[in-house]
Amino acid sequence: MANQEHLEILRQGVETWNKWRLEHATIQPDLSNADLTDAILIYANLSEAILSEADLRCTDLSNAALSNAALSNADLTDAILSEADLSYTNLSEADLSNANLIGAHLGRANLKEANLNKADLRVATVDGTVFADVDLSAVTGLDTIHHYGPSTIGFDTIYRSHGDIPEAFLKGAGVDDTFIAYIRSLVGKANAYYSCFISYSSKDNAFARRLYNDLQSHNVRCWFAPEDLKWGEKIRTGIYEAIRLHDKLLLILSKDSVASGWVEQEVKTALAREKKEKRTLLFPVRVDRAVFDSPFDWAIEIRHERNIGDFTRWKNHDDYQKAFTRLLRALKTEAQKETDLRLHPIIVVAA
């Protein structure tokens, strides 16, 4: 049970509480089992406090300091924890359903078996955070989380989430790219899209970055050098291995990429793999008309033999979305196309 003296001081307001904390820095506040529903605790210093099994429903804890606090089994349903410092906090088995955790700091926090149903974690920060035995399928903003280091994602979390976890989040948490490829199959789901290696010139980074972010948000597994090339790894070795592991090479054609020796080697590697495996690997899209004027053999082969996606007006929102929708449709796996056809059959009506 809560220490009644500590509870009474807190009820006098945040200013009184924070002053008492400063004057009694060696005391660990005990607010366990306390009923703090609807309390306004903005900027409250609750670091290292014991809040286990406390009722914090609808409590406003935005910008509160909760680092090293014990919040296991606490009821934080609908709580406002935006920008709160929850680093090193024990939130195991806490109920955070519908909680506002926008911008919260969750480095080294323990979320084992926490209820995160409809919790909002947009732009929250994590580093060494424990996501063990939790269902992440209904969490908002996982793909916007800032990762400052790897976190723990349990197998139980993958199964409880039915594999419905944004790949951007998994990659940021340090999950191996090869393992990500098999997650959906582990939970009995086919991949909706082919995975992609993005080949481009660094001078086209703005377009490549936009395309990568949008593909990630649609759960298309991508390899993008600025995000996925490991520190210290030999560049060429990493690239060849990534091309080998991904289903398609998404080639961004421009005046700069057509003139790039690196891009040429990546294309030739993909073309060689096509001949060996007897299947289409290369998916070219263009942002200008340079490929049609290029004298290089590989560029001539592409413009003569491939239908090239047109992103020349990518800076225009509507034109970009139209082209992106076509690209997504082209990247769908055969299994997904069959599923779509079963769910939305084409009906031909005689005139």
FENLINPE-V111466 format. One line per field, one symbol per residue. ss: DSSP state (h for helix, s for strand, l for the rest). phi: phi as a letter, one per 30 degrees, with the letter a starting at -180 (. if undefined). A space follows every 10 residues. Layout:
# FENLINPE-V111466
ss->???
phi->???
This chain:
# FENLINPE-V111466
ss->lllhhhhhhh hllhhhhhhh hhhlllllls llllslllls llllslllls llllslllls llllslllls llllslllls llllslllls llllslllls llllslllls llllslllls llllssllls slllllllls lhhhlsslll lsslhhhhhh llllllhhhh hhllllhhhh hhhhhhllll llsllssssl lhhhhhhhhh hhhhhhhlll lsslhhhhll llllhhhhhh hhhhhllsss ssslhhhhll hhhhhhhhhh hhhhhhhlll lssssslllh hhllllhhhh hhhhhlllss llllllhhhh hhhhhhhhhh hslhhhhhhh hhhlllllll l
phi->.ddddddddd ddjddddddd dddbdddcdc cdidccdidc bdiddcdidc beidccdidc cdidcbdidc bdidcceidc bdidccdidd cdidccdidc cdidcceidc ceidcceidc cehdcbaidc cchbccdcdd iedcdcccld bccdeddddd dhidbedddd dddjdeddde dcedddcicd ddbddbccca dedcdddddd dddddddcic dbcbeeccdd diddeddddd dddddcdbcd cccaddddcd dddedddddd dddeddchad cdcdbbcace ddcdddeddd ddddcbdcdc cdcdddeddd dddddddedd dddddddddd dddbddcccd d
